Amino acid sequence: MDEKGNNLVKQFIKSLPVKERAKVFAYLVELKNQGHSLHRPMVDYLKDGIYELRPKDNRIFYFFFLKDNAVLVHAIRKKTDKIPEGDLRLCIKRKTLVEGYKQIEKIEL
């Protein structure tokens, strides 16, 4: 969520073409089912507790909260080999906010 309470990850996913959206949801279902056991090529660990879900050129960033709950904090269409540092800083900032504020929107799959 941003400072205004908008769920930007949800908005990003809704903006995707149908096939890409279906791929993202398939990956989210695997994340829900496998949690911490999910590995490359579907997910990758970045740093500071931030992971990326990797459906094609889209990246959904998340962290685990209260043990096994994946909190989606940011999403982008990847255009370069490296994740832009500004996007990673934003993920870490949102993670810190969620951990302190404890207000998250649950998406049921």
GUMIVEX-694548 format. One record per residue: residue number from 1; z, y, x of N, C-alpha, C, O in turn. Coordinates in Angstrom, 3 decimals, padded with zeros to 6 digits. Layout:
BEGIN
+-----+----------+----------+----------+----------+----------+----------+----------+----------+----------+----------+----------+----------+
!  nr !     n.up !  n.north !   n.east !    ca.up ! ca.north !  ca.east !     c.up !  c.north !   c.east !     o.up !  o.north !   o.east !
+-----+----------+----------+----------+----------+----------+----------+----------+----------+----------+----------+----------+----------+
! NUM !        Z !        Y !        X !        Z !        Y !        X !        Z !        Y !        X !        Z !        Y !        X !
...
+-----+----------+----------+----------+----------+----------+----------+----------+----------+----------+----------+----------+----------+
***
This chain:
BEGIN
+-----+----------+----------+----------+----------+----------+----------+----------+----------+----------+----------+----------+----------+
!  nr !     n.up !  n.north !   n.east !    ca.up ! ca.north !  ca.east !     c.up !  c.north !   c.east !     o.up !  o.north !   o.east !
+-----+----------+----------+----------+----------+----------+----------+----------+----------+----------+----------+----------+----------+
!   1 !  000.000 ! -001.188 !  000.835 !  000.000 !  000.000 !  000.000 !  000.000 !  001.241 !  000.872 !  000.555 !  001.256 !  001.971 !
!   2 ! -000.630 !  002.269 !  000.359 ! -000.574 !  003.533 !  001.074 !  000.591 !  004.363 !  000.547 !  001.378 !  003.900 ! -000.279 !
!   3 !  000.687 !  005.591 !  001.034 !  001.799 !  006.456 !  000.657 !  001.806 !  006.795 ! -000.835 !  002.852 !  007.135 ! -001.387 !
!   4 !  000.644 !  006.704 ! -001.489 !  000.533 !  007.027 ! -002.926 !  000.725 !  005.791 ! -003.817 !  000.654 !  005.885 ! -005.042 !
!   5 !  000.966 !  004.644 ! -003.195 !  001.186 !  003.431 ! -003.967 ! -000.084 !  002.659 ! -004.292 ! -000.036 !  001.708 ! -005.073 !
!   6 ! -001.222 !  003.043 ! -003.712 ! -002.474 !  002.333 ! -003.952 ! -002.531 !  001.070 ! -003.099 ! -002.188 !  001.099 ! -001.917 !
!   7 ! -002.960 ! -000.028 ! -003.691 ! -003.118 ! -001.271 ! -002.944 ! -004.523 ! -001.271 ! -002.350 ! -005.484 ! -001.683 ! -003.000 !
!   8 ! -004.628 ! -000.803 ! -001.101 ! -005.922 ! -000.633 ! -000.461 ! -006.595 ! -001.964 ! -000.122 ! -007.824 ! -002.045 ! -000.119 !
!   9 ! -005.824 ! -002.992 !  000.160 ! -006.411 ! -004.310 !  000.436 ! -007.076 ! -004.842 ! -000.826 ! -008.191 ! -005.362 ! -000.776 !
!  10 ! -006.395 ! -004.713 ! -001.945 ! -006.949 ! -005.158 ! -003.220 ! -008.241 ! -004.394 ! -003.539 ! -009.223 ! -004.983 ! -003.990 !
!  11 ! -008.227 ! -003.080 ! -003.301 ! -009.417 ! -002.261 ! -003.537 ! -010.558 ! -002.682 ! -002.618 ! -011.710 ! -002.739 ! -003.047 !
!  12 ! -010.248 ! -002.976 ! -001.360 ! -011.266 ! -003.431 ! -000.416 ! -011.909 ! -004.730 ! -000.901 ! -013.134 ! -004.857 ! -000.916 !
!  13 ! -011.078 ! -005.688 ! -001.297 ! -011.597 ! -006.979 ! -001.747 ! -012.467 ! -006.805 ! -002.994 ! -013.532 ! -007.413 ! -003.097 !
!  14 ! -012.018 ! -005.979 ! -003.938 ! -012.801 ! -005.737 ! -005.152 ! -014.145 ! -005.085 ! -004.852 ! -015.096 ! -005.266 ! -005.612 !
!  15 ! -014.243 ! -004.332 ! -003.760 ! -015.479 ! -003.629 ! -003.422 ! -016.527 ! -004.540 ! -002.768 ! -017.687 ! -004.151 ! -002.634 !
!  16 ! -016.125 ! -005.739 ! -002.367 ! -017.039 ! -006.646 ! -001.676 ! -018.061 ! -007.265 ! -002.638 ! -017.781 ! -007.427 ! -003.826 !
!  17 ! -019.247 ! -007.610 ! -002.119 ! -020.194 ! -008.381 ! -002.929 ! -019.553 ! -009.704 ! -003.348 ! -018.634 ! -010.187 ! -002.687 !
!  18 ! -020.026 ! -010.275 ! -004.422 ! -019.416 ! -011.470 ! -005.019 ! -019.250 ! -012.607 ! -004.014 ! -018.183 ! -013.219 ! -003.966 !
!  19 ! -020.268 ! -012.907 ! -003.215 ! -020.176 ! -014.022 ! -002.267 ! -019.102 ! -013.774 ! -001.210 ! -018.362 ! -014.686 ! -000.842 !
!  20 ! -019.021 ! -012.540 ! -000.728 ! -018.010 ! -012.216 !  000.274 ! -016.618 ! -012.257 ! -000.337 ! -015.670 ! -012.726 !  000.294 !
!  21 ! -016.495 ! -011.767 ! -001.566 ! -015.209 ! -011.790 ! -002.258 ! -014.753 ! -013.237 ! -002.452 ! -013.574 ! -013.547 ! -002.280 !
!  22 ! -015.682 ! -014.118 ! -002.809 ! -015.345 ! -015.531 ! -002.998 ! -014.853 ! -016.141 ! -001.684 ! -013.914 ! -016.937 ! -001.682 !
!  23 ! -015.480 ! -015.772 ! -000.576 ! -015.068 ! -016.283 !  000.739 ! -013.658 ! -015.788 !  001.084 ! -012.831 ! -016.553 !  001.579 !
!  24 ! -013.394 ! -014.507 !  000.820 ! -012.061 ! -013.956 !  001.074 ! -011.026 ! -014.705 !  000.251 ! -009.979 ! -015.083 !  000.777 !
!  25 ! -011.297 ! -014.925 ! -001.024 ! -010.335 ! -015.633 ! -001.870 ! -010.134 ! -017.069 ! -001.406 ! -009.019 ! -017.586 ! -001.476 !
!  26 ! -011.191 ! -017.721 ! -000.933 ! -011.046 ! -019.084 ! -000.407 ! -010.121 ! -019.088 !  000.812 ! -009.294 ! -019.988 !  000.963 !
!  27 ! -010.258 ! -018.099 !  001.666 ! -009.393 ! -017.991 !  002.836 ! -007.959 ! -017.674 !  002.422 ! -007.011 ! -018.206 !  003.001 !
!  28 ! -007.798 ! -016.810 !  001.421 ! -006.450 ! -016.489 !  000.938 ! -005.763 ! -017.716 !  000.348 ! -004.558 ! -017.898 !  000.526 !
!  29 ! -006.515 ! -018.553 ! -000.348 ! -005.954 ! -019.786 ! -000.894 ! -005.489 ! -020.694 !  000.251 ! -004.411 ! -021.285 !  000.180 !
!  30 ! -006.303 ! -020.802 !  001.300 ! -005.895 ! -021.607 !  002.459 ! -004.653 ! -021.023 !  003.124 ! -003.772 ! -021.768 !  003.554 !
!  31 ! -004.576 ! -019.697 !  003.209 ! -003.384 ! -019.061 !  003.764 ! -002.164 ! -019.399 !  002.914 ! -001.098 ! -019.712 !  003.445 !
!  32 ! -002.321 ! -019.335 !  001.612 ! -001.210 ! -019.671 !  000.719 ! -000.786 ! -021.136 !  000.898 !  000.407 ! -021.439 !  000.940 !
!  33 ! -001.768 ! -022.038 !  001.002 ! -001.474 ! -023.464 !  001.100 ! -000.946 ! -023.881 !  002.472 ! -000.068 ! -024.740 !  002.560 !
!  34 ! -001.468 ! -023.285 !  003.536 ! -001.118 ! -023.727 !  004.889 ! -000.150 ! -022.797 !  005.617 !  000.521 ! -023.215 !  006.560 !
!  35 ! -000.075 ! -021.542 !  005.185 !  000.862 ! -020.599 !  005.794 !  000.746 ! -020.519 !  007.298 ! -000.337 ! -020.296 !  007.840 !
!  36 !  001.879 ! -020.705 !  007.971 !  001.937 ! -020.607 !  009.434 !  001.085 ! -021.666 !  010.133 !  000.790 ! -021.521 !  011.319 !
!  37 !  000.688 ! -022.716 !  009.436 ! -000.085 ! -023.799 !  010.051 ! -001.567 ! -023.470 !  010.195 ! -002.290 ! -024.191 !  010.882 !
!  38 ! -002.023 ! -022.415 !  009.573 ! -003.434 ! -022.033 !  009.620 ! -003.745 ! -021.428 !  010.992 ! -002.993 ! -020.591 !  011.490 !
!  39 ! -004.855 ! -021.855 !  011.599 ! -005.214 ! -021.402 !  012.946 ! -006.683 ! -021.000 !  013.016 ! -007.400 ! -021.039 !  012.016 !
!  40 ! -007.122 ! -020.607 !  014.227 ! -008.525 ! -020.265 !  014.457 ! -009.401 ! -021.437 !  014.060 ! -009.019 ! -022.588 !  014.275 !
!  41 ! -010.529 ! -021.183 !  013.505 ! -011.228 ! -019.912 !  013.396 ! -010.874 ! -019.098 !  012.133 ! -011.370 ! -017.984 !  011.967 !
!  42 ! -010.039 ! -019.633 !  011.260 ! -009.743 ! -018.916 !  010.012 ! -008.823 ! -017.718 !  010.216 ! -008.995 ! -016.685 !  009.569 !
!  43 ! -007.856 ! -017.851 !  011.103 ! -006.925 ! -016.750 !  011.372 ! -006.737 ! -016.598 !  012.876 ! -007.052 ! -017.497 !  013.656 !
!  44 ! -006.225 ! -015.454 !  013.255 ! -005.868 ! -015.233 !  014.651 ! -004.640 ! -014.334 !  014.688 ! -004.469 ! -013.451 !  013.847 !
!  45 ! -003.791 ! -014.578 !  015.680 ! -002.627 ! -013.729 !  015.889 ! -003.062 ! -012.552 !  016.753 ! -003.739 ! -012.739 !  017.765 !
!  46 ! -002.674 ! -011.332 !  016.354 ! -003.032 ! -010.150 !  017.124 ! -001.862 ! -009.721 !  018.004 ! -001.885 ! -009.942 !  019.214 !
!  47 ! -000.831 ! -009.103 !  017.400 !  000.390 ! -008.761 !  018.130 !  001.412 ! -008.210 !  017.162 !  001.081 ! -007.854 !  016.031 !
!  48 !  002.662 ! -008.139 !  017.610 !  003.769 ! -007.575 !  016.824 !  003.881 ! -008.186 !  015.429 !  004.228 ! -007.493 !  014.473 !
!  49 !  003.588 ! -009.484 !  015.313 !  003.710 ! -010.168 !  014.033 !  002.517 ! -010.003 !  013.110 !  002.548 ! -010.483 !  011.977 !
!  50 !  001.463 ! -009.333 !  013.570 !  000.271 ! -009.094 !  012.745 ! -000.772 ! -010.179 !  013.022 ! -001.087 ! -010.487 !  014.172 !
!  51 ! -001.290 ! -010.743 !  011.942 ! -002.359 ! -011.742 !  011.993 ! -003.592 ! -011.176 !  011.299 ! -003.502 ! -010.225 !  010.523 !
!  52 ! -004.756 ! -011.782 !  011.594 ! -005.964 ! -011.427 !  010.871 ! -006.551 ! -012.672 !  010.233 ! -006.702 ! -013.706 !  010.884 !
!  53 ! -006.879 ! -012.565 !  008.963 ! -007.639 ! -013.581 !  008.247 ! -009.096 ! -013.230 !  008.511 ! -009.458 ! -012.057 !  008.415 !
!  54 ! -009.956 ! -014.212 !  008.843 ! -011.269 ! -013.933 !  009.399 ! -012.445 ! -014.478 !  008.586 ! -013.239 ! -015.251 !  009.122 !
!  55 ! -012.582 ! -014.106 !  007.324 ! -013.753 ! -014.569 !  006.566 ! -015.005 ! -013.762 !  006.948 ! -015.147 ! -012.601 !  006.565 !
!  56 ! -015.896 ! -014.389 !  007.700 ! -017.141 ! -013.746 !  008.180 ! -016.829 ! -012.443 !  008.911 ! -016.026 ! -012.436 !  009.844 !
!  57 ! -017.458 ! -011.339 !  008.496 ! -017.257 ! -010.051 !  009.169 ! -016.113 ! -009.247 !  008.579 ! -015.861 ! -008.128 !  009.026 !
!  58 ! -015.421 ! -009.778 !  007.599 ! -014.292 ! -009.069 !  007.003 ! -013.005 ! -009.524 !  007.679 ! -012.874 ! -010.674 !  008.100 !
!  59 ! -012.067 ! -008.600 !  007.772 ! -010.767 ! -008.915 !  008.332 ! -009.687 ! -008.436 !  007.383 ! -009.659 ! -007.271 !  006.988 !
!  60 ! -008.796 ! -009.351 !  007.021 ! -007.649 ! -009.044 !  006.182 ! -006.424 ! -009.232 !  007.076 ! -006.166 ! -010.336 !  007.557 !
!  61 ! -005.680 ! -008.164 !  007.296 ! -004.525 ! -008.199 !  008.191 ! -003.250 ! -008.447 !  007.382 ! -003.076 ! -007.911 !  006.287 !
!  62 ! -002.375 ! -009.260 !  007.940 ! -001.157 ! -009.625 !  007.219 ! -000.048 ! -009.958 !  008.205 ! -000.270 ! -010.093 !  009.408 !
!  63 !  001.161 ! -010.086 !  007.648 !  002.299 ! -010.582 !  008.408 !  003.128 ! -011.437 !  007.461 !  002.969 ! -011.363 !  006.242 !
!  64 !  004.010 ! -012.245 !  008.027 !  004.890 ! -013.075 !  007.218 !  006.205 ! -012.346 !  007.000 !  006.792 ! -011.797 !  007.932 !
!  65 !  006.664 ! -012.350 !  005.735 !  007.852 ! -011.622 !  005.326 !  008.780 ! -012.566 !  004.588 !  008.329 ! -013.348 !  003.752 !
!  66 !  010.057 ! -012.508 !  004.881 !  011.043 ! -013.397 !  004.259 !  010.591 ! -014.851 !  004.384 !  010.514 ! -015.586 !  003.399 !
!  67 !  010.303 ! -015.232 !  005.590 !  009.933 ! -016.570 !  006.020 !  008.459 ! -016.899 !  005.811 !  007.697 ! -016.898 !  006.778 !
!  68 !  008.028 ! -017.184 !  004.572 !  006.684 ! -017.724 !  004.365 !  005.784 ! -016.883 !  003.472 !  004.712 ! -017.348 !  003.083 !
!  69 !  006.177 ! -015.675 !  003.139 !  005.358 ! -014.827 !  002.270 !  004.415 ! -013.984 !  003.120 !  004.858 ! -013.180 !  003.940 !
!  70 !  003.117 ! -014.170 !  002.922 !  002.136 ! -013.377 !  003.657 !  001.938 ! -012.058 !  002.916 !  001.604 ! -012.045 !  001.731 !
!  71 !  002.146 ! -010.950 !  003.626 !  001.964 ! -009.617 !  003.052 !  000.688 ! -009.038 !  003.651 !  000.578 ! -008.864 !  004.864 !
!  72 ! -000.274 ! -008.743 !  002.777 ! -001.549 ! -008.177 !  003.206 ! -001.370 ! -006.678 !  003.381 ! -000.973 ! -005.987 !  002.443 !
!  73 ! -001.661 ! -006.162 !  004.582 ! -001.374 ! -004.761 !  004.863 ! -002.607 ! -003.895 !  005.111 ! -002.519 ! -002.670 !  005.033 !
!  74 ! -003.760 ! -004.511 !  005.410 ! -004.942 ! -003.710 !  005.732 ! -006.167 ! -004.614 !  005.690 ! -006.047 ! -005.832 !  005.821 !
!  75 ! -007.337 ! -004.027 !  005.509 ! -008.582 ! -004.795 !  005.495 ! -009.717 ! -003.917 !  006.003 ! -009.769 ! -002.720 !  005.719 !
!  76 ! -010.626 ! -004.531 !  006.760 ! -011.788 ! -003.810 !  007.276 ! -012.989 ! -004.747 !  007.329 ! -012.855 ! -005.969 !  007.264 !
!  77 ! -014.157 ! -004.140 !  007.448 ! -015.360 ! -004.894 !  007.808 ! -015.485 ! -004.726 !  009.313 ! -015.607 ! -003.607 !  009.811 !
!  78 ! -015.454 ! -005.829 !  010.030 ! -015.461 ! -005.785 !  011.493 ! -016.864 ! -005.450 !  011.984 ! -017.846 ! -006.088 !  011.604 !
!  79 ! -016.932 ! -004.424 !  012.847 ! -018.226 ! -003.973 !  013.372 ! -018.331 ! -004.144 !  014.881 ! -019.423 ! -004.028 !  015.436 !
!  80 ! -017.222 ! -004.418 !  015.551 ! -017.201 ! -004.597 !  016.999 ! -016.450 ! -005.872 !  017.337 ! -015.827 ! -006.485 !  016.469 !
!  81 ! -016.510 ! -006.268 !  018.602 ! -015.809 ! -007.482 !  019.022 ! -014.294 ! -007.325 !  018.981 ! -013.577 ! -008.280 !  018.684 !
!  82 ! -013.807 ! -006.130 !  019.277 ! -012.366 ! -005.891 !  019.283 ! -011.932 ! -005.195 !  018.003 ! -012.689 ! -004.423 !  017.415 !
!  83 ! -010.723 ! -005.471 !  017.584 ! -010.141 ! -004.754 !  016.455 ! -009.809 ! -003.341 !  016.941 ! -009.130 ! -003.185 !  017.956 !
!  84 ! -010.276 ! -002.318 !  016.234 ! -009.954 ! -000.950 !  016.660 ! -008.440 ! -000.725 !  016.729 ! -007.697 ! -001.121 !  015.831 !
!  85 ! -008.007 ! -000.087 !  017.807 ! -006.583 !  000.130 !  018.041 ! -005.933 !  000.900 !  016.892 ! -004.786 !  000.626 !  016.539 !
!  86 ! -006.655 !  001.863 !  016.303 ! -006.110 !  002.627 !  015.181 ! -005.809 !  001.745 !  013.982 ! -004.813 !  001.957 !  013.291 !
!  87 ! -006.664 !  000.753 !  013.726 ! -006.420 ! -000.178 !  012.620 ! -005.194 ! -001.032 !  012.899 ! -004.391 ! -001.287 !  012.002 !
!  88 ! -005.050 ! -001.471 !  014.136 ! -003.889 ! -002.286 !  014.495 ! -002.596 ! -001.474 !  014.384 ! -001.587 ! -001.980 !  013.894 !
!  89 ! -002.624 ! -000.225 !  014.836 ! -001.438 !  000.637 !  014.701 ! -001.072 !  000.837 !  013.231 !  000.106 !  000.842 !  012.876 !
!  90 ! -002.089 !  001.002 !  012.377 ! -001.851 !  001.165 !  010.942 ! -001.188 ! -000.089 !  010.364 ! -000.269 !  000.015 !  009.551 !
!  91 ! -001.644 ! -001.256 !  010.774 ! -001.039 ! -002.513 !  010.307 !  000.434 ! -002.588 !  010.690 !  001.281 ! -002.949 !  009.874 !
!  92 !  000.725 ! -002.244 !  011.933 !  002.109 ! -002.294 !  012.416 !  002.966 ! -001.282 !  011.658 !  004.108 ! -001.577 !  011.305 !
!  93 !  002.428 ! -000.104 !  011.409 !  003.155 !  000.922 !  010.647 !  003.462 !  000.422 !  009.233 !  004.585 !  000.572 !  008.750 !
!  94 !  002.464 ! -000.173 !  008.570 !  002.681 ! -000.678 !  007.207 !  003.663 ! -001.840 !  007.202 !  004.464 ! -001.967 !  006.276 !
!  95 !  003.614 ! -002.679 !  008.211 !  004.575 ! -003.789 !  008.324 !  005.996 ! -003.234 !  008.405 !  006.898 ! -003.713 !  007.719 !
!  96 !  006.182 ! -002.235 !  009.239 !  007.499 ! -001.611 !  009.398 !  007.975 ! -001.002 !  008.081 !  009.147 ! -001.121 !  007.723 !
!  97 !  007.054 ! -000.345 !  007.360 !  007.412 !  000.248 !  006.067 !  007.834 ! -000.814 !  005.056 !  008.830 ! -000.643 !  004.353 !
!  98 !  007.083 ! -001.904 !  004.981 !  007.421 ! -002.975 !  004.033 !  008.761 ! -003.594 !  004.390 !  009.584 ! -003.848 !  003.510 !
!  99 !  008.984 ! -003.834 !  005.655 !  010.247 ! -004.436 !  006.077 !  011.429 ! -003.530 !  005.747 !  012.524 ! -004.012 !  005.459 !
! 100 !  011.210 ! -002.236 !  005.788 !  012.283 ! -001.299 !  005.486 !  012.403 ! -000.966 !  004.017 !  013.506 ! -000.754 !  003.514 !
! 101 !  011.293 ! -000.918 !  003.332 !  011.272 ! -000.488 !  001.940 !  011.367 ! -001.655 !  000.964 !  011.927 ! -001.527 ! -000.124 !
! 102 !  010.815 ! -002.787 !  001.369 !  010.867 ! -004.025 !  000.582 !  010.180 ! -003.910 ! -000.786 !  010.586 ! -004.563 ! -001.747 !
! 103 !  009.140 ! -003.076 ! -000.864 !  008.369 ! -003.002 ! -002.108 !  006.964 ! -003.517 ! -001.820 !  006.188 ! -002.873 ! -001.114 !
! 104 !  006.649 ! -004.675 ! -002.371 !  005.323 ! -005.245 ! -002.191 !  004.788 ! -005.684 ! -003.541 !  005.552 ! -005.990 ! -004.457 !
! 105 !  003.485 ! -005.712 ! -003.654 !  002.845 ! -006.175 ! -004.872 !  002.384 ! -007.603 ! -004.654 !  001.612 ! -007.868 ! -003.732 !
! 106 !  002.831 ! -008.502 ! -005.461 !  002.499 ! -009.907 ! -005.321 !  001.192 ! -010.198 ! -006.048 !  001.023 ! -009.839 ! -007.213 !
! 107 !  000.262 ! -010.860 ! -005.339 ! -001.006 ! -011.279 ! -005.944 ! -000.936 ! -012.785 ! -006.087 ! -000.836 ! -013.504 ! -005.093 !
! 108 ! -000.987 ! -013.255 ! -007.291 ! -000.952 ! -014.707 ! -007.535 ! -002.349 ! -015.282 ! -007.385 ! -003.316 ! -014.738 ! -007.920 !
! 109 ! -002.451 ! -016.387 ! -006.652 ! -003.724 ! -017.078 ! -006.472 ! -003.712 ! -018.373 ! -007.243 ! -004.696 ! -019.112 ! -007.224 !
+-----+----------+----------+----------+----------+----------+----------+----------+----------+----------+----------+----------+----------+
***
